[in-house]
Amino acid sequence: MWQESDQKLQASFLFKNFAEAFAFMTEVAMIAEGMNHHPEWRNVWNQVDIQLYTHSAGNIVTEKDRKLASAIDQVFTKYRQ
């Protein structure tokens, strides 16, 4: 699901509706805050697009990004249809 290009990990997630997408984002936000590693993301209706990269490492993909991507995938499993 995650693609690495342009020094970023990128993925899109589809949901049944906006409320479900927003609930997913809320869960991810709490995890990201706990990791002190915050995604660049965008939400339009039932789709959430996420980009991960580490600013402090010169805007490249690091192990922090891979760990957050894995955590995001774990959250998403409960929303799969």
Secondary structure, 3 states (H helix, E strand, C coil): CCEEECCEEEEEEECCCHHHHHHHHHHHHHHHHHHCCCCEEEEECCEEEEEECEHHHCCECCHHHHHHHHHHHHHHHHHCC
